[in-house]
């Protein structure tokens, strides 16, 4: 196989055109070869602006292109699983945006399809995990530099009350938990390296939009806890603090890591606090190259699809806890 994977992009979604595609074009092992939209003129215009050689007026045409090795799927949440399955059935590797689907059951359908095609690599696009600041945080904790891991506190918010925005359309998977609450859940499972035993959640819904606009939850890992708040109608902010018996790790911009300046991590041991600056990088470039390398070398993907299903189960448990008022096991 070539040392560069030929990628096709499903749709002209903003996450793809503004962030992911330009980043992957900088990758050592990625080549963005084609883009598809349901509107050919839009596909051609976007492809021209981004320097992509081929444009298609339907997703089916892109999947039928024999010169495409892998598909990036940034479609709205309700189209993640259906079109990822179509891509797999067309013989393409898949990088699918988070959350993996509308439910853990949908995610399991995709996992089952992927397992039936072991020659193909399929991964959820949780880009933050590949950033050096998270790899550093994981190592600091594994090395025991903060003592025994006890609790994680996370916050992630932005303000968007536009009813036309897909993030605010409940019938297609909108809402804060699906859009950004999935990050604190994922990082907690990543750092504790296990699934929470039970969760408790409080969720507030927008009376007009029907989406969750403010959610707080506690995840019980048995040997520690994780708490977080996420909101789609608060001042934009994000921060993560990881606390142990002897120290702490604080990540300044944990999710939307900047690509124009160093990321900062604070590592506290006792009364001493060290500021660590990470080299400037793009987590989307790293993500694309890591999956491309897994395809080229036929190795395991960095984050297995089973992890995506497990994350969805926690989201569902938080929603059920809010409904029932009780702790729920994911």
VEXKOL-693995 format. One line per 5 residues: number of its first residue (from 1); their letters; for each residue y, x, z of C-alpha. Coordinates in steps of 0.2 Angstrom, whole numbers, plus 5000, padded with zeros to 4 digits. Layout:
NUM = a = Y:X:Z  ...
END
This chain:
1 = xxxxx = 5000:5000:5000  5018:5005:4997  5028:5013:5011  5040:4998:5009  5036:4980:5012
6 = xxxxx = 5044:4968:4999  5051:4953:5009  5056:4936:5003  5068:4925:5013  5066:4906:5016
11 = xxxxx = 5083:4898:5015  5101:4904:5016  5102:4901:5035  5116:4910:5044  5105:4919:5056
16 = xxxxx = 5097:4927:5040  5112:4930:5029  5124:4937:5043  5112:4946:5054  5094:4948:5049
21 = xxxxx = 5095:4952:5031  5108:4965:5031  5099:4973:5046  5082:4973:5037  5091:4981:5021
26 = xxxxx = 5095:4996:5032  5077:4998:5037  5066:5012:5032  5051:5001:5028  5059:4985:5022
31 = xxxxx = 5064:4979:5005  5073:4962:5003  5066:4957:4986  5070:4938:4984  5078:4924:4993
36 = xxxxx = 5075:4905:4991  5085:4889:4994  5083:4871:4989  5099:4874:4979  5097:4887:4965
41 = xxxxx = 5115:4889:4964  5117:4893:4982  5102:4904:4982  5109:4914:4967  5126:4916:4975
46 = xxxxx = 5119:4922:4992  5107:4934:4983  5121:4941:4973  5132:4943:4988  5118:4952:4998
51 = xxxxx = 5112:4962:4983  5095:4954:4983  5087:4955:4965  5079:4938:4964  5084:4920:4968
56 = xxxxx = 5073:4904:4968  5078:4886:4969  5063:4881:4979  5053:4888:4993  5037:4885:4984
61 = xxxxx = 5043:4897:4970  5046:4911:4982  5029:4909:4990  5021:4909:4973  5029:4926:4968
66 = xxxxx = 5015:4939:4968  5028:4953:4971  5032:4947:4988  5022:4954:5002  5030:4945:5017
71 = xxxxx = 5041:4930:5022  5055:4929:5034  5057:4911:5040  5074:4907:5048  5072:4888:5044
76 = xxxxx = 5077:4875:5057  5065:4873:5071  5055:4859:5064  5051:4868:5049  5045:4884:5057
81 = xxxxx = 5027:4880:5058  5025:4870:5042  5032:4883:5031  5025:4898:5040  5008:4890:5037
86 = xxxxx = 5012:4888:5019  5017:4906:5018  5000:4911:5026  4990:4901:5014  5000:4909:5000
91 = xxxxx = 4994:4926:5006  5010:4932:5014  5013:4940:5030  5026:4931:5041  5040:4934:5053
96 = xxxxx = 5046:4917:5060  5061:4914:5070  5060:4908:5088  5056:4896:5095  5039:4896:5086
101 = xxxxx = 5039:4877:5084  5043:4861:5092  5029:4862:5104  5015:4873:5110  5003:4862:5101
106 = xxxxx = 5013:4866:5085  5013:4884:5089  4994:4884:5092  4992:4876:5074  5001:4892:5067
111 = xxxxx = 4990:4903:5078  4974:4895:5072  4980:4897:5054  4984:4915:5057  4968:4919:5066
116 = xxxxx = 4959:4911:5050  4968:4924:5040  4966:4941:5050  4971:4951:5035  4989:4944:5037
121 = xxxxx = 5002:4949:5051  5011:4935:5059  5025:4937:5072  5038:4927:5081  5056:4935:5079
126 = xxxxx = 5060:4938:5097  5071:4953:5092  5078:4958:5109  5061:4965:5115  5062:4979:5102
131 = xxxxx = 5079:4985:5107  5079:5002:5117  5087:4994:5132  5073:4982:5135  5060:4996:5132
136 = xxxxx = 5070:5006:5144  5070:4992:5157  5051:4989:5155  5048:5008:5158  5059:5009:5173
141 = xxxxx = 5050:4995:5181  5033:5001:5177  5037:5019:5183  5041:5011:5200  5059:5016:5200
146 = xxxxx = 5065:5000:5208  5051:4999:5220  5041:4983:5219  5047:4970:5206  5053:4954:5216
151 = xxxxx = 5065:4944:5206  5074:4942:5190  5091:4933:5187  5097:4928:5170  5111:4919:5162
156 = xxxxx = 5114:4914:5144  5127:4902:5137  5139:4897:5123  5149:4882:5119  5145:4871:5104
161 = xxxxx = 5147:4852:5104  5147:4850:5085  5135:4835:5082  5133:4842:5064  5126:4858:5070
166 = xxxxx = 5107:4859:5070  5107:4866:5087  5113:4849:5093  5101:4838:5084  5087:4834:5096
171 = xxxxx = 5075:4827:5083  5073:4843:5074  5072:4854:5090  5090:4856:5095  5095:4860:5113
176 = xxxxx = 5098:4874:5125  5081:4877:5131  5074:4879:5113  5089:4889:5107  5093:4901:5121
181 = xxxxx = 5082:4896:5136  5067:4903:5127  5075:4921:5130  5075:4921:5149  5058:4914:5149
186 = xxxxx = 5052:4927:5137  5060:4942:5146  5053:4936:5163  5035:4935:5156  5038:4952:5147
191 = xxxxx = 5044:4961:5163  5031:4953:5175  5018:4955:5161  5010:4938:5165  5012:4919:5163
196 = xxxxx = 5021:4911:5178  5009:4901:5189  5021:4886:5191  5039:4882:5186  5053:4870:5193
201 = xxxxx = 5067:4864:5182  5083:4854:5182  5089:4849:5165  5105:4839:5160  5106:4830:5144
206 = xxxxx = 5121:4826:5133  5123:4807:5133  5129:4807:5115  5119:4821:5107  5103:4819:5116
211 = xxxxx = 5100:4837:5118  5099:4847:5134  5116:4856:5137  5113:4863:5154  5096:4869:5162
216 = xxxxx = 5091:4879:5177  5074:4884:5181  5063:4894:5193  5048:4903:5187  5035:4908:5201
221 = xxxxx = 5024:4923:5196  5015:4924:5212  5021:4941:5217  5039:4937:5212  5051:4925:5204
226 = xxxxx = 5063:4923:5190  5078:4911:5190  5089:4907:5175  5102:4895:5169  5106:4892:5150
231 = xxxxx = 5119:4881:5143  5126:4876:5126  5142:4869:5133  5149:4883:5144  5160:4898:5142
236 = xxxxx = 5149:4911:5132  5141:4924:5144  5125:4933:5145  5118:4945:5159  5101:4950:5166
241 = xxxxx = 5098:4957:5183  5080:4964:5188  5078:4967:5207  5065:4977:5216  5062:4982:5234
246 = xxxxx = 5071:4999:5231  5082:4996:5216  5089:4986:5202  5091:4986:5183  5106:4976:5175
251 = xxxxx = 5107:4974:5157  5125:4970:5151  5122:4961:5134  5103:4958:5135  5101:4946:5120
256 = xxxxx = 5115:4948:5107  5115:4967:5108  5130:4974:5099  5128:4985:5083  5145:4993:5084
261 = xxxxx = 5145:5001:5101  5132:5008:5114  5123:4995:5125  5125:4998:5144  5111:4997:5157
266 = xxxxx = 5114:5000:5176  5100:5007:5186  5102:5006:5204  5091:5016:5217  5097:5013:5235
271 = xxxxx = 5116:5015:5235  5116:5026:5219  5120:5017:5203  5118:5026:5186  5126:5019:5170
276 = xxxxx = 5115:5022:5155  5122:5021:5138  5110:5018:5123  5112:5025:5106  5120:5012:5094
281 = xxxxx = 5106:5003:5084  5102:4986:5077  5087:4977:5085  5085:4967:5069  5082:4983:5059
286 = xxxxx = 5070:4989:5072  5060:4972:5072  5059:4972:5053  5053:4990:5052  5040:4988:5066
291 = xxxxx = 5032:4973:5058  5032:4981:5041  5024:4996:5049  5010:4985:5056  5007:4978:5039
296 = xxxxx = 5007:4995:5030  4996:5003:5043  4985:4987:5047  4989:4988:5065  4993:4975:5079
301 = xxxxx = 5010:4967:5078  5022:4972:5093  5021:4954:5100  5006:4944:5097  5008:4925:5091
306 = xxxxx = 4999:4920:5107  5014:4926:5116  5025:4913:5107  5013:4899:5111  5013:4904:5130
311 = xxxxx = 5032:4904:5130  5033:4886:5123  5021:4881:5137  5034:4886:5149  5048:4877:5141
316 = xxxxx = 5037:4861:5141  5033:4864:5159  5052:4865:5164  5055:4849:5154  5041:4840:5163
321 = xxxxx = 5047:4847:5180  5064:4839:5177  5056:4823:5173  5044:4822:5187  5054:4832:5201
326 = xxxxx = 5038:4842:5205  5032:4860:5201  5022:4861:5185  5009:4873:5179  5012:4879:5161
END
